[in-house]
Amino acid sequence: MRVLFLLAASLALSACGLQPMYAGSGGAAVAQGLAEVEVSPIAGQDGWLVRNALNDRLKITGSNAAPRYRLDVMLDDSLEGLGVLNDDTISRERRILRARFQLVDIASDEILLDSTAGSDAGIDVVSSEYATIAAEQTALENLARDVADRMVRRIALRLREAGQPQ
């Protein structure tokens, strides 16, 4: 019975049109395209974290290809209080990191992708100010990685679409 279910599930999945991002010969083109993306400098500590995360993900092939694309990123990092106690102190915060990014073809200066990505995290505010600051910093580091992952996925999809024959 279990084998029959697995066979039916695999047939249904193959019929839906999903395919791995890096499958077949097109996958090499996507990986090569990602290696050709140069990330412009981004201001601030959040920008430094996001830029490093992007470079880690884009240069995963280890290729030092000449840049063909430029990625321009503008970040908006905010911290807002959510839970307010009876004595007007904040017990919970939400850190939000949003990025607006453009993938630009360096040769033609054409914008290939103009999109946004973002993520948020909840932070407990405790009596220790040091612990709260450490939690805010950790949230920023995690958000930077998450936003970079979202951006790279969108860029990879765009490069894959560009590489497919019309």
Secondary structure, 3 states (H helix, E strand, C coil): CHHHHHHHHHHHHHHCCCCCCCCHHHHHHHHHHHHCEEECCCCHHHHHHHHHHHHHHHCCCCCCCCCCEEEEEEEEEEEEEEEECCCCCEEEEEEEEEEEEEEEECCCCCEEEEEEEEEEEEEECCCCHHHHHHHHHHHHHHHHHHHHHHHHHHHHHHHHHHHCCC
